[in-house]
Amino acid sequence: MKKINIKSQVARINEFNKGYIATHLINIGNEIGIFETLKNSKKGLTIPDIAAKLGLYEPYLEIWCQTAYFFEILDCDSEGRFKFQPFLDKILGDKSNFRNVLASFNINVNVIGERLRISPEYYKIGGIIDGYSPKRSELVAEATKPMFIFLKNYFTHLRNDDPIKQMLEQGIKFLDIGCGTGRFIIQLAQIFQNSRFAGIDIVNHGIEMAKKKILELELEGRVSVKCLRGEEIPYNDEFYIISMVVTLHEILPDVRFNILEKAYQALKSNGRLLIFDLSFPEKLEDFRNPNYELGIKDQFVETCLGIKHLNAQEQNEMLANAGFKDIQRTTFEGIDIIIALKQ
Ligand SMILES: C[S@@+](CC[C@H](N)C(=O)[O-])C[C@H]1O[C@@H](n2cnc3c(N)ncnc32)[C@H](O)[C@@H]1O
């Protein structure tokens, strides 16, 4: 183990501060279009070139470029042309690349930053910051794109004898609770053409975005969405599969059990509840286990929204109390996949 001394501790803590500055540098680079411009230039661009292309104030741009050089985000040749370090054209440039991380910087600075800035007051009084805004819905949708690549892979690689795949292929009614902008059910509707999909969410803005997309893709015959609270689901014995994609943790504790009961009611017997959510540790030691990093960070930034992540044992208990049987769990890269049966 590395020896800890005061110097090493100062250095380690100061790295966090450096990360904060780098976060803003990256977010500014994204917002003023530098990354987009550099992505298209193999040889690199000089500061006057970038300033002219993007209409930027050169003296400030110069400082940005020098600092990006310090952070080893950009390199510079002897002619003063700046370009991305290897692979960063994908990670910071090309927004269509699945490894691109700009969306998470965007949400950290523009949504989470402000929330964390005002949160100390809430640590004193409790209470909940109203976290839902159109901007948040859009940025969350952008930042969670990699999750949808994961989900697409998951469903296209299900074994032929998997009951979920069999049901979806035969043609069933499927409900997604907390559907956000409808991406999950839209994606599934494109893979499984015999099934019909419904989505509900508490936030109307996401629902409106979903409606537009459904019409654009001409899926309105098989996919529908509605602005409805999970705790007000009116269905009985109607769906073969109900899903929640990174939603279980985000439902406020006072209605969470109620929603699971409503989901149970809405399922047909032999139907399945399918949950994808961030893994959260049970024991304190596991808070240093990198497998839980996503869940731990998410819980922290959502604390003052009143959100409380559940660990595996708490989820299992709640599902069993709502009536679910045969609760099966797997974990993949920080994501828990839970399948529970209504007998
Ligand atoms: C992290 S987002 C995930 C959205 C979507 N499943 C996705 O992956 O893009 C969680 C969603 O749960 C919704 N939500 C939270 N509480 C809810 C409730 N009581 N009823 C219905 N939806 C709820 C939020 O509005 C939000 O869209």
The ligand as an SDF file (V2000), in Angstrom:
LIG
                    3D

 27 29  0  0  0  0  0  0  0  0999 V2000
  -33.4360    8.9710  -14.4380 C   0  0  0  0  0  0  0  0  0  0  0  0
  -34.9700    9.2520  -15.2230 S   0  0  0  0  0  0  0  0  0  0  0  0
  -35.0310    7.9050  -16.3560 C   0  0  0  0  0  0  0  0  0  0  0  0
  -35.9340    8.1970  -17.5090 C   0  0  0  0  0  0  0  0  0  0  0  0
  -36.0140    7.1000  -18.5630 C   0  0  0  0  0  0  0  0  0  0  0  0
  -36.3930    5.8160  -17.9990 N   0  0  0  0  0  0  0  0  0  0  0  0
  -34.6880    7.0070  -19.2710 C   0  0  0  0  0  0  0  0  0  0  0  0
  -33.9310    6.0870  -18.9660 O   0  0  0  0  0  0  0  0  0  0  0  0
  -34.4120    7.8720  -20.1000 O   0  0  0  0  0  0  0  0  0  0  0  0
  -36.1870    8.7660  -14.0270 C   0  0  0  0  0  0  0  0  0  0  0  0
  -37.5810    9.0960  -14.4590 C   0  0  0  0  0  0  0  0  0  0  0  0
  -38.5070    8.7360  -13.4390 O   0  0  0  0  0  0  0  0  0  0  0  0
  -39.5670    9.6600  -13.4710 C   0  0  0  0  0  0  0  0  0  0  0  0
  -40.3140    9.6010  -12.2130 N   0  0  0  0  0  0  0  0  0  0  0  0
  -39.8910    9.9140  -10.9920 C   0  0  0  0  0  0  0  0  0  0  0  0
  -40.8760    9.7430  -10.0880 N   0  0  0  0  0  0  0  0  0  0  0  0
  -41.9520    9.2810  -10.7660 C   0  0  0  0  0  0  0  0  0  0  0  0
  -43.2750    8.9090  -10.4070 C   0  0  0  0  0  0  0  0  0  0  0  0
  -43.6860    9.0120   -9.1470 N   0  0  0  0  0  0  0  0  0  0  0  0
  -44.0950    8.4770  -11.3780 N   0  0  0  0  0  0  0  0  0  0  0  0
  -43.6840    8.4010  -12.6580 C   0  0  0  0  0  0  0  0  0  0  0  0
  -42.4570    8.7540  -13.0650 N   0  0  0  0  0  0  0  0  0  0  0  0
  -41.5850    9.1880  -12.1380 C   0  0  0  0  0  0  0  0  0  0  0  0
  -38.8430   10.9750  -13.7040 C   0  0  0  0  0  0  0  0  0  0  0  0
  -39.6900   11.9820  -14.1870 O   0  0  0  0  0  0  0  0  0  0  0  0
  -37.7860   10.5880  -14.7210 C   0  0  0  0  0  0  0  0  0  0  0  0
  -38.2070   10.7650  -16.0460 O   0  0  0  0  0  0  0  0  0  0  0  0
  1  2  1  0
  2  3  1  0
  2 10  1  0
  3  4  1  0
  4  5  1  0
  5  6  1  0
  5  7  1  0
  7  8  2  0
  7  9  1  0
 10 11  1  0
 11 12  1  0
 11 26  1  0
 12 13  1  0
 13 14  1  0
 13 24  1  0
 14 15  1  0
 14 23  1  0
 15 16  2  0
 16 17  1  0
 17 18  1  0
 17 23  2  0
 18 19  1  0
 18 20  2  0
 20 21  1  0
 21 22  2  0
 22 23  1  0
 24 25  1  0
 24 26  1  0
 26 27  1  0
M  CHG  2   2   1   9  -1
M  END
$$$$
